Amino acid sequence: MLKTLPEGARIVFNLFAIEGYKHAEIAERLGISEGTSKSQLHYAKEKLKLTFFNSDK
């Protein structure tokens, strides 16, 4: 399912949800703002929800 995400959203999701980084750490590591990190994570979560709930149809 993660492969369905754009690269930026996938990286942020992995760093936050799997690796346990905070948004400030992700922002510094990737050279993006904290707002962009939060936005990418929100997008990833929504996309994964849609993919998950539509996968059994």
Biopython code that builds the backbone (N, CA, C, O; Angstrom):
import numpy as np
from Bio.PDB.StructureBuilder import StructureBuilder

atoms = [
    (1, "MET", "N", (0.803, -1.200, 0.000)),
    (1, "MET", "CA", (0.000, 0.000, 0.000)),
    (1, "MET", "C", (0.848, 1.268, 0.000)),
    (1, "MET", "O", (0.475, 2.267, -0.614)),
    (2, "LEU", "N", (1.985, 1.229, 0.686)),
    (2, "LEU", "CA", (2.822, 2.427, 0.735)),
    (2, "LEU", "C", (3.332, 2.819, -0.645)),
    (2, "LEU", "O", (3.611, 3.991, -0.901)),
    (3, "LYS", "N", (3.450, 1.850, -1.519)),
    (3, "LYS", "CA", (3.940, 2.144, -2.864)),
    (3, "LYS", "C", (2.966, 3.005, -3.661)),
    (3, "LYS", "O", (3.344, 3.581, -4.680)),
    (4, "THR", "N", (1.714, 3.099, -3.206)),
    (4, "THR", "CA", (0.733, 3.933, -3.902)),
    (4, "THR", "C", (0.929, 5.412, -3.590)),
    (4, "THR", "O", (0.350, 6.266, -4.262)),
    (5, "LEU", "N", (1.737, 5.726, -2.584)),
    (5, "LEU", "CA", (1.958, 7.118, -2.191)),
    (5, "LEU", "C", (3.045, 7.766, -3.032)),
    (5, "LEU", "O", (3.986, 7.098, -3.462)),
    (6, "PRO", "N", (2.918, 9.074, -3.270)),
    (6, "PRO", "CA", (4.028, 9.801, -3.892)),
    (6, "PRO", "C", (5.261, 9.730, -2.985)),
    (6, "PRO", "O", (5.133, 9.555, -1.773)),
    (7, "GLU", "N", (6.419, 9.863, -3.557)),
    (7, "GLU", "CA", (7.664, 9.673, -2.813)),
    (7, "GLU", "C", (7.751, 10.537, -1.551)),
    (7, "GLU", "O", (8.104, 10.031, -0.486)),
    (8, "GLY", "N", (7.439, 11.816, -1.654)),
    (8, "GLY", "CA", (7.541, 12.710, -0.496)),
    (8, "GLY", "C", (6.650, 12.280, 0.647)),
    (8, "GLY", "O", (7.086, 12.238, 1.797)),
    (9, "ALA", "N", (5.411, 11.962, 0.343)),
    (9, "ALA", "CA", (4.462, 11.529, 1.369)),
    (9, "ALA", "C", (4.894, 10.195, 1.968)),
    (9, "ALA", "O", (4.753, 9.981, 3.172)),
    (10, "ARG", "N", (5.414, 9.308, 1.144)),
    (10, "ARG", "CA", (5.868, 8.001, 1.624)),
    (10, "ARG", "C", (7.050, 8.150, 2.589)),
    (10, "ARG", "O", (7.103, 7.483, 3.622)),
    (11, "ILE", "N", (7.985, 9.022, 2.247)),
    (11, "ILE", "CA", (9.154, 9.230, 3.099)),
    (11, "ILE", "C", (8.736, 9.830, 4.439)),
    (11, "ILE", "O", (9.176, 9.368, 5.493)),
    (12, "VAL", "N", (7.888, 10.860, 4.400)),
    (12, "VAL", "CA", (7.425, 11.487, 5.643)),
    (12, "VAL", "C", (6.658, 10.476, 6.486)),
    (12, "VAL", "O", (6.863, 10.406, 7.697)),
    (13, "PHE", "N", (5.780, 9.696, 5.869)),
    (13, "PHE", "CA", (5.015, 8.693, 6.609)),
    (13, "PHE", "C", (5.950, 7.690, 7.280)),
    (13, "PHE", "O", (5.775, 7.368, 8.455)),
    (14, "ASN", "N", (6.930, 7.201, 6.549)),
    (14, "ASN", "CA", (7.886, 6.239, 7.114)),
    (14, "ASN", "C", (8.656, 6.829, 8.288)),
    (14, "ASN", "O", (8.803, 6.190, 9.330)),
    (15, "LEU", "N", (9.144, 8.046, 8.114)),
    (15, "LEU", "CA", (9.919, 8.667, 9.183)),
    (15, "LEU", "C", (9.069, 8.910, 10.421)),
    (15, "LEU", "O", (9.538, 8.704, 11.541)),
    (16, "PHE", "N", (7.831, 9.344, 10.239)),
    (16, "PHE", "CA", (6.965, 9.661, 11.372)),
    (16, "PHE", "C", (6.373, 8.409, 12.007)),
    (16, "PHE", "O", (6.534, 8.181, 13.206)),
    (17, "ALA", "N", (5.700, 7.611, 11.215)),
    (17, "ALA", "CA", (4.916, 6.490, 11.750)),
    (17, "ALA", "C", (5.760, 5.262, 12.072)),
    (17, "ALA", "O", (5.447, 4.524, 13.007)),
    (18, "ILE", "N", (6.810, 5.040, 11.318)),
    (18, "ILE", "CA", (7.596, 3.821, 11.503)),
    (18, "ILE", "C", (8.877, 4.094, 12.298)),
    (18, "ILE", "O", (9.218, 3.351, 13.218)),
    (19, "GLU", "N", (9.578, 5.168, 11.931)),
    (19, "GLU", "CA", (10.852, 5.478, 12.588)),
    (19, "GLU", "C", (10.683, 6.301, 13.862)),
    (19, "GLU", "O", (11.589, 6.335, 14.694)),
    (20, "GLY", "N", (9.542, 6.963, 14.028)),
    (20, "GLY", "CA", (9.277, 7.715, 15.252)),
    (20, "GLY", "C", (9.837, 9.128, 15.305)),
    (20, "GLY", "O", (9.960, 9.704, 16.386)),
    (21, "TYR", "N", (10.178, 9.695, 14.150)),
    (21, "TYR", "CA", (10.682, 11.065, 14.122)),
    (21, "TYR", "C", (9.556, 12.056, 14.398)),
    (21, "TYR", "O", (8.391, 11.780, 14.112)),
    (22, "LYS", "N", (9.913, 13.211, 14.956)),
    (22, "LYS", "CA", (8.970, 14.311, 15.141)),
    (22, "LYS", "C", (8.994, 15.174, 13.881)),
    (22, "LYS", "O", (9.932, 15.094, 13.088)),
    (23, "HIS", "N", (7.958, 16.002, 13.698)),
    (23, "HIS", "CA", (7.883, 16.824, 12.490)),
    (23, "HIS", "C", (9.093, 17.745, 12.343)),
    (23, "HIS", "O", (9.586, 17.942, 11.233)),
    (24, "ALA", "N", (9.574, 18.308, 13.447)),
    (24, "ALA", "CA", (10.748, 19.184, 13.378)),
    (24, "ALA", "C", (11.970, 18.419, 12.866)),
    (24, "ALA", "O", (12.754, 18.952, 12.081)),
    (25, "GLU", "N", (12.127, 17.189, 13.304)),
    (25, "GLU", "CA", (13.258, 16.364, 12.870)),
    (25, "GLU", "C", (13.127, 15.992, 11.394)),
    (25, "GLU", "O", (14.110, 16.001, 10.653)),
    (26, "ILE", "N", (11.913, 15.666, 10.978)),
    (26, "ILE", "CA", (11.669, 15.326, 9.573)),
    (26, "ILE", "C", (11.967, 16.532, 8.694)),
    (26, "ILE", "O", (12.621, 16.414, 7.658)),
    (27, "ALA", "N", (11.480, 17.695, 9.121)),
    (27, "ALA", "CA", (11.689, 18.924, 8.356)),
    (27, "ALA", "C", (13.175, 19.211, 8.179)),
    (27, "ALA", "O", (13.630, 19.519, 7.077)),
    (28, "GLU", "N", (13.918, 19.109, 9.257)),
    (28, "GLU", "CA", (15.359, 19.366, 9.188)),
    (28, "GLU", "C", (16.055, 18.339, 8.304)),
    (28, "GLU", "O", (16.896, 18.689, 7.477)),
    (29, "ARG", "N", (15.707, 17.098, 8.479)),
    (29, "ARG", "CA", (16.349, 16.015, 7.720)),
    (29, "ARG", "C", (16.085, 16.120, 6.215)),
    (29, "ARG", "O", (16.973, 15.861, 5.403)),
    (30, "LEU", "N", (14.849, 16.505, 5.850)),
    (30, "LEU", "CA", (14.472, 16.554, 4.436)),
    (30, "LEU", "C", (14.605, 17.941, 3.815)),
    (30, "LEU", "O", (14.461, 18.093, 2.601)),
    (31, "GLY", "N", (14.876, 18.949, 4.635)),
    (31, "GLY", "CA", (14.994, 20.308, 4.114)),
    (31, "GLY", "C", (13.650, 20.899, 3.711)),
    (31, "GLY", "O", (13.558, 21.639, 2.732)),
    (32, "ILE", "N", (12.608, 20.569, 4.471)),
    (32, "ILE", "CA", (11.268, 21.091, 4.223)),
    (32, "ILE", "C", (10.778, 21.764, 5.502)),
    (32, "ILE", "O", (11.412, 21.639, 6.550)),
    (33, "SER", "N", (9.658, 22.472, 5.423)),
    (33, "SER", "CA", (9.104, 23.092, 6.621)),
    (33, "SER", "C", (8.323, 22.065, 7.436)),
    (33, "SER", "O", (7.940, 21.011, 6.927)),
    (34, "GLU", "N", (8.092, 22.386, 8.705)),
    (34, "GLU", "CA", (7.273, 21.507, 9.539)),
    (34, "GLU", "C", (5.859, 21.417, 8.976)),
    (34, "GLU", "O", (5.229, 20.361, 9.026)),
    (35, "GLY", "N", (5.369, 22.522, 8.445)),
    (35, "GLY", "CA", (4.036, 22.527, 7.844)),
    (35, "GLY", "C", (3.940, 21.568, 6.672)),
    (35, "GLY", "O", (2.935, 20.876, 6.510)),
    (36, "THR", "N", (4.977, 21.527, 5.859)),
    (36, "THR", "CA", (4.998, 20.598, 4.730)),
    (36, "THR", "C", (5.038, 19.162, 5.228)),
    (36, "THR", "O", (4.382, 18.286, 4.666)),
    (37, "SER", "N", (5.800, 18.925, 6.273)),
    (37, "SER", "CA", (5.853, 17.582, 6.860)),
    (37, "SER", "C", (4.468, 17.158, 7.338)),
    (37, "SER", "O", (4.026, 16.043, 7.061)),
    (38, "LYS", "N", (3.789, 18.040, 8.049)),
    (38, "LYS", "CA", (2.446, 17.737, 8.553)),
    (38, "LYS", "C", (1.467, 17.515, 7.407)),
    (38, "LYS", "O", (0.638, 16.606, 7.454)),
    (39, "SER", "N", (1.570, 18.344, 6.386)),
    (39, "SER", "CA", (0.688, 18.226, 5.224)),
    (39, "SER", "C", (0.909, 16.906, 4.490)),
    (39, "SER", "O", (-0.048, 16.231, 4.111)),
    (40, "GLN", "N", (2.166, 16.546, 4.292)),
    (40, "GLN", "CA", (2.491, 15.295, 3.612)),
    (40, "GLN", "C", (2.000, 14.091, 4.414)),
    (40, "GLN", "O", (1.507, 13.120, 3.841)),
    (41, "LEU", "N", (2.136, 14.157, 5.740)),
    (41, "LEU", "CA", (1.664, 13.065, 6.588)),
    (41, "LEU", "C", (0.144, 12.947, 6.511)),
    (41, "LEU", "O", (-0.395, 11.845, 6.409)),
    (42, "HIS", "N", (-0.539, 14.080, 6.559)),
    (42, "HIS", "CA", (-2.004, 14.065, 6.463)),
    (42, "HIS", "C", (-2.437, 13.459, 5.125)),
    (42, "HIS", "O", (-3.336, 12.620, 5.078)),
    (43, "TYR", "N", (-1.789, 13.891, 4.045)),
    (43, "TYR", "CA", (-2.107, 13.357, 2.718)),
    (43, "TYR", "C", (-1.888, 11.841, 2.684)),
    (43, "TYR", "O", (-2.725, 11.098, 2.172)),
    (44, "ALA", "N", (-0.761, 11.395, 3.232)),
    (44, "ALA", "CA", (-0.440, 9.962, 3.230)),
    (44, "ALA", "C", (-1.490, 9.167, 3.988)),
    (44, "ALA", "O", (-1.938, 8.120, 3.519)),
    (45, "LYS", "N", (-1.882, 9.655, 5.153)),
    (45, "LYS", "CA", (-2.889, 8.949, 5.958)),
    (45, "LYS", "C", (-4.223, 8.854, 5.218)),
    (45, "LYS", "O", (-4.853, 7.797, 5.200)),
    (46, "GLU", "N", (-4.646, 9.948, 4.617)),
    (46, "GLU", "CA", (-5.918, 9.947, 3.887)),
    (46, "GLU", "C", (-5.863, 9.005, 2.684)),
    (46, "GLU", "O", (-6.803, 8.249, 2.441)),
    (47, "LYS", "N", (-4.778, 9.052, 1.944)),
    (47, "LYS", "CA", (-4.610, 8.191, 0.768)),
    (47, "LYS", "C", (-4.594, 6.716, 1.180)),
    (47, "LYS", "O", (-5.209, 5.879, 0.518)),
    (48, "LEU", "N", (-3.898, 6.399, 2.265)),
    (48, "LEU", "CA", (-3.844, 5.013, 2.737)),
    (48, "LEU", "C", (-5.213, 4.538, 3.212)),
    (48, "LEU", "O", (-5.586, 3.388, 2.978)),
    (49, "LYS", "N", (-5.965, 5.414, 3.877)),
    (49, "LYS", "CA", (-7.328, 5.055, 4.305)),
    (49, "LYS", "C", (-8.186, 4.704, 3.103)),
    (49, "LYS", "O", (-8.867, 3.679, 3.093)),
    (50, "LEU", "N", (-8.150, 5.559, 2.091)),
    (50, "LEU", "CA", (-8.946, 5.306, 0.887)),
    (50, "LEU", "C", (-8.519, 4.010, 0.208)),
    (50, "LEU", "O", (-9.363, 3.219, -0.214)),
    (51, "THR", "N", (-7.227, 3.796, 0.103)),
    (51, "THR", "CA", (-6.708, 2.585, -0.528)),
    (51, "THR", "C", (-7.121, 1.347, 0.261)),
    (51, "THR", "O", (-7.546, 0.349, -0.321)),
    (52, "PHE", "N", (-6.998, 1.413, 1.588)),
    (52, "PHE", "CA", (-7.330, 0.278, 2.442)),
    (52, "PHE", "C", (-8.815, -0.064, 2.362)),
    (52, "PHE", "O", (-9.178, -1.227, 2.184)),
    (53, "PHE", "N", (-9.665, 0.939, 2.493)),
    (53, "PHE", "CA", (-11.098, 0.673, 2.529)),
    (53, "PHE", "C", (-11.688, 0.347, 1.159)),
    (53, "PHE", "O", (-12.784, -0.208, 1.077)),
    (54, "ASN", "N", (-10.985, 0.682, 0.094)),
    (54, "ASN", "CA", (-11.454, 0.344, -1.250)),
    (54, "ASN", "C", (-10.807, -0.925, -1.791)),
    (54, "ASN", "O", (-11.167, -1.384, -2.875)),
    (55, "SER", "N", (-9.860, -1.497, -1.057)),
    (55, "SER", "CA", (-9.129, -2.660, -1.565)),
    (55, "SER", "C", (-9.942, -3.947, -1.542)),
    (55, "SER", "O", (-9.624, -4.889, -2.268)),
    (56, "ASP", "N", (-10.986, -4.002, -0.721)),
    (56, "ASP", "CA", (-11.770, -5.235, -0.633)),
    (56, "ASP", "C", (-12.959, -5.250, -1.584)),
    (56, "ASP", "O", (-13.801, -6.145, -1.504)),
    (57, "LYS", "N", (-13.039, -4.289, -2.466)),
    (57, "LYS", "CA", (-14.159, -4.242, -3.424)),
    (57, "LYS", "C", (-13.800, -4.937, -4.707)),
    (57, "LYS", "O", (-14.616, -4.997, -5.626)),
]
sb = StructureBuilder()
sb.init_structure("model")
sb.init_model(0)
sb.init_chain("A")
sb.init_seg("    ")
for serial, (resi, resn, name, xyz) in enumerate(atoms, 1):
    if name == "N":
        sb.init_residue(resn, " ", resi, " ")
    sb.init_atom(name, np.array(xyz, "f"), 0.0, 1.0, " ", f" {name:<3s}", serial, name[0])
structure = sb.get_structure()
